[in-house]
Amino acid sequence: NPLAFETETAIYFCDGKTKNVWMSDLARSIEHTLLKPDTTLSDIRRLCEEANEHQFAAVCIPPLFVREAKRILGENSP
């Protein structure tokens, strides 16, 4: 449920302290990674769609697929 993702909080530990963070804020610090040697274009498309859906900070993919990922994620992607 995408709405739950936006409204729920997560608890994590940092410097020995417990902190609460919105799940949507946490997603913006995640790098979605797929570096398997047998990665397919279909895998990359799915990974990029998930990254867009959840607003992940970045995708880490094999160099061969960077052009396609940039097309899927948008030209304004770094």
Salt bridges, closest charged atoms under 4 A:
ASP25 OD1 - ARG28 NH1 2.79
ASP43 OD1 - ARG46 NH2 3.02
GLU50 OE1 - HIS32 NE2 2.62
GLU53 OE2 - HIS54 NE2 3.82
GLU68 OE2 - ARG45 NE 3.43
GLU68 OE2 - ARG71 NH2 2.63
